[in-house]
Amino acid sequence: MSQKSVFDLIGKERAFQLMEEGVQKAVADLHAAGLPSVGLINGVLCERYPDGRVVPVSPPAAGREKSS
């Protein structure tokens, strides 16, 4: 008996939409609590604070150059 993936059940576009909505809610929850969200910006790991500040926490990843 094979199990179907969420992509098979609801389709790739809907699955990605739900994931994006979940990420946006998680970031909003973090910022509402006064905490930064973390992500890659031009290959650099950064913290984005609720006030809009972006603080790099690592150098650019190997093989990636920061684009201007």
Secondary structure, 3 states (H helix, E strand, C coil): CCCCCHHHHHCHHHHHHHHHHHHHHHHHHHHHCCCCEEEEECCEEEEECCCCCEEECCCCCCCCCCCC
